[in-house]
Amino acid sequence: MSGMTTYFIRRLLLIPLTFIAITFLVYSVLRVVPGGPIEQAQLQIKMSMMGEGGASGMMNEAAELQIPAAAMEELKKYYRLDKSIPVGYAHWLWGIVRLDFGRSYVYSQPVLEVIMSKFHISLYFGLIGYFSSWLVCVPLGVSKAVRHKSGYDTATSIVVFIGYSIPGFVACLILMVLFGGGSYLDWFPLGGFRSENWTELTFWGKIFDQLHHTAIPVFGYLMGGFATMTMLMKNSLLDNLGADYVRTAFAKGLSERRVLFVHAMRNSLIPLTVGIGHALGLLFAGSFLIEKTCNIPGMGLLGYTSIIQRDYPVILGTMVFLVMIRLTGNIFSDAIWAMIDPRIRFGK
């Protein structure tokens, strides 16, 4: 068995241990923080009593309301809070193994159904945004490296650093103010995934409507890593163009195009692969800032609203997806790194 194979097997075996450590820590924190489902149930009962009897007459009674011990035990059993943290975590983990993520407190549906109803939305925007970043930033970085210290390089650097100073969700907000519905131009909708009458549209109408809702969020995803990826590509390519193997290739009479795109380009892409693990997390889990700004009902917005509403089963369910994506994404980054650069041997 080669050293590379041993390395990846060792990394794969570490995934369950890392997963258990992270999820147990988060599960324990969620069990002890205030504002959980029991407290919310008590608050709802108090508020209902205040509404029935009037705020002035029932304020003191509602404040002194105590749920009977038997009812409290039933509530804890219903929300699976009647066991200690280690035992409760073991039951939760066994449910995850059986793909039973529990039931959402807010949606009153199985957590897995809630997550899967949002998953494809974040995946759609994440895929388009990620590949758009590569299609824009890599050619731009190459052109800047080839024309280093020229007027083109200076002008594009100004654009790049302006983009670096604007977060993706702020860019989305600016575009919606300037070009969104209700503005003077009214070119794009104010967020959302599709129009309400999407099912009634024709085939080409559906495509246009989907692209119409895609433009602003994807621009926000693109802005998120625009400057970093462009400058990383440029600097990496400049370093490789000054290397000995590139000068040797030119000395052998190879064309500039072949040296640039066959020899130097391959090694220049290596630094970009390091961030694939983080990009996969954003790809599948979504950016809650962009989804919140553009009102996209994806995984990012689901995780954000679940934290606000203290929907613990959904919080833990989205965390399972995010942790597994990050852990496997880092291994995927190493594999791509080794494929691009044959000199890399992790096992040695």
Secondary structure, DSSP 8 states (H G I E B T S, - for coil): --HHHHHHHHHHHHHHHHHHHHHHHHHHHHHHSSS-HHHHHHHHHHHHHHHHH-HHHHHHHHHT----HHHHHHHHHHTT-SS-HHHHHHHHHHHHHTT---B-TTT-SBHHHHHHHHHHHHHHHHHHHHHHHHHHHHHHHHHHHHTTTSHHHHHHHHHHHHHHTS-HHHHHHHHHHHHBTTSSS--B-SS-SS-TTGGGS-HHHHHHHHHHHHHHHHHHHHHHHHHHHHHHHHHHHHHHHTSHHHHHHHHTT--HHHIIIIIIHHHHTHHHHTTHHHHHHHHHH--HHHHHHTT--SHHHHHHHHHHTT-HHHHHHHHHHHHHHHHHHHHHHHHHHHHH-TT--TT-
